[in-house]
Amino acid sequence: MLTQISVSELPFLGPDVTASYEAAKVVILPIPYEATTTYRRGCENGPAAILDASQQVEYYDEELDEEFWPVGIDTHSAIADTRHDRKISAEEMLQVTQQTVAKLIADGKFVISLGGEHSITTGVVEAYRQANVEPFTVVQIDAHGDLRHEYEGSIYNHACVMRRIVDMGLPTVQIGIRSICREEADLIKSKNLAVFRAREIASQPDWQERALAAIQTERVFLTIDLDGIDPTLIPGVGTPEPGGLNWYALMTFLHQVFANHDVIGADVMELAPIADSVVSEFTAAKLVYKLIGYQAQAKNWLGS
């Protein structure tokens, strides 16, 4: 039986600027699902923490010289919520995720999903795969390859999400990788996957040009595991790996992806809030608003 729980959350940016679903170009979709975390738990609380922190985000983007809330932002009710139902299986989560995202795509919404563990992305990407005749590339920001066939007895473990996407036949570009196992290293070599490792990014100034050139399709889906960012900026993740991307390098790269490609959707995953600190969730909320701004600018949603 399909499990879907609707809970009340603060809307992204706050009720004063929330648009109706019909008027919204952007839908924020919270998916507070956590089942396979292997180190520090708490990512099921990530979506609510991001929504709460977003109340403090400034509407005006000083980089882009614009406020972007007028494009219309609606916050969907939470789905696959393990805070309230621990019995939700991975298959149920993927089904409700795929069905919900498919409906939002059909309604013409730009969807930004908030996790929750990274396994959720399999369901999100499957919705886009079924909805798009044209191919698209999954661009992953992450510390980890997430390319294991299975982990701890499950092919839907968060450590396997990109393997499931590779198995779908979709091209991938992985950015910021700095932790992989032997199985993943062998897969990267055998399939010649496009991987831009964090140590290379730190020492090779042309990494952004090469990473952009590796995206061979017009359309892009963007998945961001927050542990891809330097843990001094976002310590609130399940497995904080040293040596991640810095804020401005990431923003420059993302801006170029939106400017040069048709970004069809995005997700932001794996925030695990830390008690008595708001740094991680506020940075994540700021990141989500930057994604909205880059898309609004690229699509000219606010006019010239």
C-alpha beads as a LAMMPS data file, in Angstrom:
LAMMPS data file: protein, C-alpha beads

304 atoms
303 bonds

1 atom types
1 bond types

-500.0 500.0 xlo xhi
-500.0 500.0 ylo yhi
-500.0 500.0 zlo zhi

Masses

1 110.0

Atoms # bond

1 1 1 0.000 0.000 0.000
2 1 1 1.298 3.478 -0.921
3 1 1 2.286 5.533 2.117
4 1 1 1.976 9.299 1.913
5 1 1 1.838 11.560 4.944
6 1 1 0.955 15.210 4.674
7 1 1 2.267 17.397 7.478
8 1 1 2.195 21.117 8.016
9 1 1 5.547 22.863 7.447
10 1 1 6.577 26.473 7.187
11 1 1 6.536 27.502 3.526
12 1 1 9.821 28.342 1.848
13 1 1 10.717 32.008 2.535
14 1 1 7.565 32.440 4.628
15 1 1 3.799 32.861 4.203
16 1 1 4.023 36.520 3.165
17 1 1 5.547 35.628 -0.216
18 1 1 4.036 32.202 -0.808
19 1 1 2.213 31.838 -4.121
20 1 1 -0.781 29.664 -4.833
21 1 1 -0.010 26.358 -6.508
22 1 1 -1.676 27.550 -9.708
23 1 1 0.437 30.718 -9.844
24 1 1 3.739 29.160 -8.781
25 1 1 6.525 28.445 -11.236
26 1 1 8.580 26.756 -8.497
27 1 1 7.445 24.021 -6.122
28 1 1 9.522 23.055 -3.106
29 1 1 8.914 19.378 -2.311
30 1 1 9.972 18.176 1.179
31 1 1 10.762 14.444 1.345
32 1 1 11.828 13.740 4.957
33 1 1 12.680 10.083 4.426
34 1 1 15.507 8.366 6.303
35 1 1 16.096 4.630 6.493
36 1 1 19.638 3.722 5.419
37 1 1 21.836 6.349 7.084
38 1 1 25.159 4.702 7.914
39 1 1 26.882 7.270 10.148
40 1 1 25.283 10.374 11.659
41 1 1 21.480 10.219 11.562
42 1 1 19.004 13.091 11.340
43 1 1 18.499 13.864 7.640
44 1 1 14.753 13.229 7.971
45 1 1 14.750 16.545 9.857
46 1 1 16.591 18.299 7.034
47 1 1 13.642 19.559 4.956
48 1 1 11.874 21.170 7.921
49 1 1 15.140 22.769 9.060
50 1 1 15.731 24.239 5.595
51 1 1 12.188 25.591 5.441
52 1 1 12.561 27.106 8.917
53 1 1 15.926 28.677 8.069
54 1 1 14.562 30.063 4.793
55 1 1 12.456 32.484 6.820
56 1 1 15.706 34.399 7.432
57 1 1 16.970 34.443 3.834
58 1 1 17.090 37.908 2.278
59 1 1 14.749 38.204 -0.717
60 1 1 17.237 40.354 -2.668
61 1 1 20.086 38.450 -4.337
62 1 1 23.078 40.774 -4.368
63 1 1 24.869 38.742 -7.064
64 1 1 21.941 38.763 -9.489
65 1 1 20.581 42.196 -8.452
66 1 1 17.013 40.952 -8.136
67 1 1 14.346 39.562 -5.819
68 1 1 13.069 36.206 -7.012
69 1 1 10.092 35.442 -4.791
70 1 1 7.739 37.091 -7.359
71 1 1 8.249 34.144 -9.747
72 1 1 5.861 32.268 -7.470
73 1 1 7.074 29.676 -4.966
74 1 1 4.751 27.069 -3.490
75 1 1 5.743 24.592 -0.781
76 1 1 4.216 21.141 -1.185
77 1 1 3.213 19.052 1.813
78 1 1 5.806 16.519 2.936
79 1 1 5.764 13.026 1.439
80 1 1 7.361 9.737 2.557
81 1 1 7.770 11.155 6.052
82 1 1 9.588 8.706 8.316
83 1 1 9.312 11.109 11.239
84 1 1 5.699 9.980 11.449
85 1 1 5.777 6.518 9.894
86 1 1 8.827 4.296 10.375
87 1 1 7.276 1.513 8.306
88 1 1 7.657 3.269 4.958
89 1 1 9.676 0.954 2.716
90 1 1 12.174 2.107 0.116
91 1 1 9.845 0.890 -2.617
92 1 1 6.923 2.878 -1.177
93 1 1 9.107 5.977 -0.872
94 1 1 10.291 5.692 -4.464
95 1 1 6.751 5.131 -5.719
96 1 1 5.198 8.122 -3.966
97 1 1 8.195 10.279 -4.906
98 1 1 7.999 9.318 -8.571
99 1 1 4.225 9.830 -8.684
100 1 1 4.329 13.195 -6.910
101 1 1 7.164 14.601 -9.000
102 1 1 5.511 13.319 -12.193
103 1 1 2.340 15.264 -11.310
104 1 1 4.345 18.429 -10.638
105 1 1 6.224 18.042 -13.929
106 1 1 2.938 17.554 -15.792
107 1 1 1.683 20.784 -14.238
108 1 1 4.712 22.642 -15.582
109 1 1 6.424 23.268 -12.241
110 1 1 10.147 23.614 -11.628
111 1 1 10.599 21.207 -8.727
112 1 1 13.269 21.449 -6.052
113 1 1 13.073 18.404 -3.794
114 1 1 14.463 18.558 -0.261
115 1 1 15.744 15.430 1.491
116 1 1 16.056 13.328 3.405
117 1 1 18.559 10.722 2.385
118 1 1 20.061 10.647 -1.088
119 1 1 18.303 7.426 -2.105
120 1 1 15.234 9.625 -2.711
121 1 1 16.864 10.967 -5.871
122 1 1 16.262 7.649 -7.661
123 1 1 12.509 8.274 -7.531
124 1 1 12.861 11.928 -8.507
125 1 1 15.059 11.149 -11.515
126 1 1 12.788 8.300 -12.606
127 1 1 9.903 10.792 -12.838
128 1 1 11.958 13.004 -15.135
129 1 1 13.173 10.031 -17.167
130 1 1 9.601 8.948 -17.850
131 1 1 8.486 12.495 -18.632
132 1 1 11.290 13.427 -21.051
133 1 1 11.729 12.055 -24.543
134 1 1 15.021 13.895 -24.906
135 1 1 18.000 12.646 -22.868
136 1 1 19.317 14.562 -19.892
137 1 1 22.469 14.455 -17.791
138 1 1 22.398 14.030 -14.031
139 1 1 24.959 16.433 -12.572
140 1 1 25.853 15.379 -9.039
141 1 1 27.507 17.526 -6.369
142 1 1 28.724 15.101 -3.704
143 1 1 31.605 13.924 -1.555
144 1 1 30.802 10.302 -2.334
145 1 1 30.498 8.371 -5.566
146 1 1 27.262 6.622 -4.458
147 1 1 27.995 4.014 -7.152
148 1 1 27.846 0.782 -5.136
149 1 1 25.537 -1.854 -6.543
150 1 1 24.225 -2.522 -3.045
151 1 1 25.180 -1.600 0.485
152 1 1 24.170 -3.210 3.777
153 1 1 21.856 -5.531 1.909
154 1 1 19.909 -2.928 -0.071
155 1 1 20.196 -1.664 -3.641
156 1 1 18.252 1.403 -2.475
157 1 1 20.785 2.446 0.147
158 1 1 21.839 6.085 -0.056
159 1 1 25.282 4.826 -1.117
160 1 1 23.779 3.319 -4.288
161 1 1 21.754 6.197 -5.740
162 1 1 24.068 7.072 -8.618
163 1 1 24.477 3.396 -9.523
164 1 1 20.713 3.209 -9.958
165 1 1 20.875 6.290 -12.205
166 1 1 23.753 4.853 -14.252
167 1 1 21.687 1.679 -14.597
168 1 1 18.860 3.807 -16.062
169 1 1 21.207 4.580 -18.948
170 1 1 21.464 8.288 -18.123
171 1 1 24.744 10.177 -18.544
172 1 1 26.232 11.553 -15.339
173 1 1 28.798 14.155 -14.320
174 1 1 30.056 13.921 -10.742
175 1 1 31.570 16.959 -9.027
176 1 1 33.533 17.152 -5.768
177 1 1 34.012 13.410 -5.259
178 1 1 36.567 12.523 -2.610
179 1 1 35.450 9.215 -1.123
180 1 1 34.888 6.009 -3.111
181 1 1 35.373 2.297 -2.579
182 1 1 37.248 -0.117 -4.885
183 1 1 34.005 -1.264 -6.539
184 1 1 33.174 2.322 -7.426
185 1 1 36.685 3.074 -8.675
186 1 1 36.499 0.061 -10.975
187 1 1 33.066 1.094 -12.278
188 1 1 34.271 4.636 -12.999
189 1 1 37.132 3.215 -15.066
190 1 1 35.118 0.530 -16.872
191 1 1 32.310 2.898 -17.865
192 1 1 34.581 5.938 -18.288
193 1 1 32.309 8.014 -16.068
194 1 1 32.894 11.765 -15.899
195 1 1 34.198 12.386 -12.379
196 1 1 35.772 15.628 -11.167
197 1 1 37.457 14.869 -7.880
198 1 1 37.790 17.423 -5.112
199 1 1 41.603 17.203 -5.052
200 1 1 41.678 17.973 -8.783
201 1 1 39.269 20.868 -8.330
202 1 1 41.556 22.307 -5.648
203 1 1 44.605 22.249 -7.924
204 1 1 43.273 22.701 -11.465
205 1 1 41.839 26.157 -12.221
206 1 1 40.213 24.979 -15.459
207 1 1 38.033 22.339 -13.765
208 1 1 34.828 24.289 -14.345
209 1 1 35.377 24.582 -18.080
210 1 1 36.158 20.876 -18.319
211 1 1 33.176 19.905 -16.161
212 1 1 30.815 22.035 -18.256
213 1 1 32.253 20.490 -21.420
214 1 1 31.540 17.028 -19.996
215 1 1 27.794 17.780 -19.994
216 1 1 26.858 16.545 -23.452
217 1 1 23.080 17.069 -23.324
218 1 1 21.056 20.259 -23.391
219 1 1 18.942 19.132 -20.460
220 1 1 20.315 18.668 -16.947
221 1 1 18.970 17.376 -13.663
222 1 1 20.941 18.664 -10.694
223 1 1 21.338 16.611 -7.513
224 1 1 23.192 18.175 -4.611
225 1 1 24.272 16.130 -1.620
226 1 1 25.275 18.799 0.872
227 1 1 28.357 16.843 1.924
228 1 1 29.799 17.837 -1.444
229 1 1 30.365 21.278 0.082
230 1 1 33.256 21.909 2.470
231 1 1 32.124 20.716 5.926
232 1 1 33.437 23.922 7.483
233 1 1 30.539 25.588 5.627
234 1 1 27.956 22.826 6.120
235 1 1 28.964 20.547 9.007
236 1 1 25.414 19.248 9.420
237 1 1 25.591 16.209 7.145
238 1 1 25.649 12.470 7.755
239 1 1 29.230 11.844 6.621
240 1 1 31.307 15.047 6.571
241 1 1 34.308 14.468 4.324
242 1 1 37.149 17.039 4.465
243 1 1 38.099 18.995 1.390
244 1 1 34.793 19.882 -0.271
245 1 1 33.761 22.668 -2.618
246 1 1 33.844 26.248 -1.421
247 1 1 30.766 28.429 -1.719
248 1 1 31.823 30.777 -4.505
249 1 1 33.357 28.086 -6.690
250 1 1 30.112 26.107 -6.423
251 1 1 27.920 29.133 -7.136
252 1 1 30.015 30.040 -10.186
253 1 1 29.697 26.496 -11.517
254 1 1 25.958 26.268 -10.861
255 1 1 25.346 29.652 -12.474
256 1 1 27.098 28.456 -15.606
257 1 1 25.124 25.200 -15.666
258 1 1 21.853 27.142 -15.572
259 1 1 23.069 29.678 -18.132
260 1 1 24.277 27.070 -20.635
261 1 1 21.786 24.224 -20.150
262 1 1 18.098 23.613 -19.609
263 1 1 17.938 22.591 -15.950
264 1 1 14.743 20.534 -15.703
265 1 1 14.780 19.991 -11.934
266 1 1 16.957 19.824 -8.844
267 1 1 17.220 18.369 -5.386
268 1 1 19.137 19.233 -2.218
269 1 1 19.776 16.230 0.021
270 1 1 21.267 14.928 3.252
271 1 1 21.046 17.907 5.625
272 1 1 21.239 16.531 9.176
273 1 1 20.767 19.522 11.502
274 1 1 23.132 20.080 14.419
275 1 1 21.707 21.124 17.776
276 1 1 22.440 24.736 18.744
277 1 1 23.692 25.658 15.255
278 1 1 21.849 27.103 12.275
279 1 1 24.839 27.379 9.936
280 1 1 24.108 24.263 7.886
281 1 1 20.381 24.781 7.357
282 1 1 20.728 28.486 6.617
283 1 1 23.442 27.796 4.037
284 1 1 21.241 25.099 2.501
285 1 1 18.255 27.467 2.376
286 1 1 20.422 30.111 0.743
287 1 1 21.549 27.515 -1.798
288 1 1 17.942 26.650 -2.664
289 1 1 17.136 30.330 -3.213
290 1 1 20.218 30.647 -5.452
291 1 1 18.930 27.751 -7.559
292 1 1 15.614 29.567 -7.942
293 1 1 17.402 32.769 -8.884
294 1 1 19.644 31.122 -11.469
295 1 1 16.659 29.378 -13.052
296 1 1 14.519 32.514 -13.028
297 1 1 17.301 34.478 -14.687
298 1 1 17.993 31.761 -17.257
299 1 1 14.283 31.478 -18.165
300 1 1 13.656 35.238 -17.933
301 1 1 10.691 34.591 -15.670
302 1 1 10.652 38.162 -14.389
303 1 1 11.027 39.776 -17.799
304 1 1 13.805 42.029 -19.001

Bonds

1 1 1 2
2 1 2 3
3 1 3 4
4 1 4 5
5 1 5 6
6 1 6 7
7 1 7 8
8 1 8 9
9 1 9 10
10 1 10 11
11 1 11 12
12 1 12 13
13 1 13 14
14 1 14 15
15 1 15 16
16 1 16 17
17 1 17 18
18 1 18 19
19 1 19 20
20 1 20 21
21 1 21 22
22 1 22 23
23 1 23 24
24 1 24 25
25 1 25 26
26 1 26 27
27 1 27 28
28 1 28 29
29 1 29 30
30 1 30 31
31 1 31 32
32 1 32 33
33 1 33 34
34 1 34 35
35 1 35 36
36 1 36 37
37 1 37 38
38 1 38 39
39 1 39 40
40 1 40 41
41 1 41 42
42 1 42 43
43 1 43 44
44 1 44 45
45 1 45 46
46 1 46 47
47 1 47 48
48 1 48 49
49 1 49 50
50 1 50 51
51 1 51 52
52 1 52 53
53 1 53 54
54 1 54 55
55 1 55 56
56 1 56 57
57 1 57 58
58 1 58 59
59 1 59 60
60 1 60 61
61 1 61 62
62 1 62 63
63 1 63 64
64 1 64 65
65 1 65 66
66 1 66 67
67 1 67 68
68 1 68 69
69 1 69 70
70 1 70 71
71 1 71 72
72 1 72 73
73 1 73 74
74 1 74 75
75 1 75 76
76 1 76 77
77 1 77 78
78 1 78 79
79 1 79 80
80 1 80 81
81 1 81 82
82 1 82 83
83 1 83 84
84 1 84 85
85 1 85 86
86 1 86 87
87 1 87 88
88 1 88 89
89 1 89 90
90 1 90 91
91 1 91 92
92 1 92 93
93 1 93 94
94 1 94 95
95 1 95 96
96 1 96 97
97 1 97 98
98 1 98 99
99 1 99 100
100 1 100 101
101 1 101 102
102 1 102 103
103 1 103 104
104 1 104 105
105 1 105 106
106 1 106 107
107 1 107 108
108 1 108 109
109 1 109 110
110 1 110 111
111 1 111 112
112 1 112 113
113 1 113 114
114 1 114 115
115 1 115 116
116 1 116 117
117 1 117 118
118 1 118 119
119 1 119 120
120 1 120 121
121 1 121 122
122 1 122 123
123 1 123 124
124 1 124 125
125 1 125 126
126 1 126 127
127 1 127 128
128 1 128 129
129 1 129 130
130 1 130 131
131 1 131 132
132 1 132 133
133 1 133 134
134 1 134 135
135 1 135 136
136 1 136 137
137 1 137 138
138 1 138 139
139 1 139 140
140 1 140 141
141 1 141 142
142 1 142 143
143 1 143 144
144 1 144 145
145 1 145 146
146 1 146 147
147 1 147 148
148 1 148 149
149 1 149 150
150 1 150 151
151 1 151 152
152 1 152 153
153 1 153 154
154 1 154 155
155 1 155 156
156 1 156 157
157 1 157 158
158 1 158 159
159 1 159 160
160 1 160 161
161 1 161 162
162 1 162 163
163 1 163 164
164 1 164 165
165 1 165 166
166 1 166 167
167 1 167 168
168 1 168 169
169 1 169 170
170 1 170 171
171 1 171 172
172 1 172 173
173 1 173 174
174 1 174 175
175 1 175 176
176 1 176 177
177 1 177 178
178 1 178 179
179 1 179 180
180 1 180 181
181 1 181 182
182 1 182 183
183 1 183 184
184 1 184 185
185 1 185 186
186 1 186 187
187 1 187 188
188 1 188 189
189 1 189 190
190 1 190 191
191 1 191 192
192 1 192 193
193 1 193 194
194 1 194 195
195 1 195 196
196 1 196 197
197 1 197 198
198 1 198 199
199 1 199 200
200 1 200 201
201 1 201 202
202 1 202 203
203 1 203 204
204 1 204 205
205 1 205 206
206 1 206 207
207 1 207 208
208 1 208 209
209 1 209 210
210 1 210 211
211 1 211 212
212 1 212 213
213 1 213 214
214 1 214 215
215 1 215 216
216 1 216 217
217 1 217 218
218 1 218 219
219 1 219 220
220 1 220 221
221 1 221 222
222 1 222 223
223 1 223 224
224 1 224 225
225 1 225 226
226 1 226 227
227 1 227 228
228 1 228 229
229 1 229 230
230 1 230 231
231 1 231 232
232 1 232 233
233 1 233 234
234 1 234 235
235 1 235 236
236 1 236 237
237 1 237 238
238 1 238 239
239 1 239 240
240 1 240 241
241 1 241 242
242 1 242 243
243 1 243 244
244 1 244 245
245 1 245 246
246 1 246 247
247 1 247 248
248 1 248 249
249 1 249 250
250 1 250 251
251 1 251 252
252 1 252 253
253 1 253 254
254 1 254 255
255 1 255 256
256 1 256 257
257 1 257 258
258 1 258 259
259 1 259 260
260 1 260 261
261 1 261 262
262 1 262 263
263 1 263 264
264 1 264 265
265 1 265 266
266 1 266 267
267 1 267 268
268 1 268 269
269 1 269 270
270 1 270 271
271 1 271 272
272 1 272 273
273 1 273 274
274 1 274 275
275 1 275 276
276 1 276 277
277 1 277 278
278 1 278 279
279 1 279 280
280 1 280 281
281 1 281 282
282 1 282 283
283 1 283 284
284 1 284 285
285 1 285 286
286 1 286 287
287 1 287 288
288 1 288 289
289 1 289 290
290 1 290 291
291 1 291 292
292 1 292 293
293 1 293 294
294 1 294 295
295 1 295 296
296 1 296 297
297 1 297 298
298 1 298 299
299 1 299 300
300 1 300 301
301 1 301 302
302 1 302 303
303 1 303 304
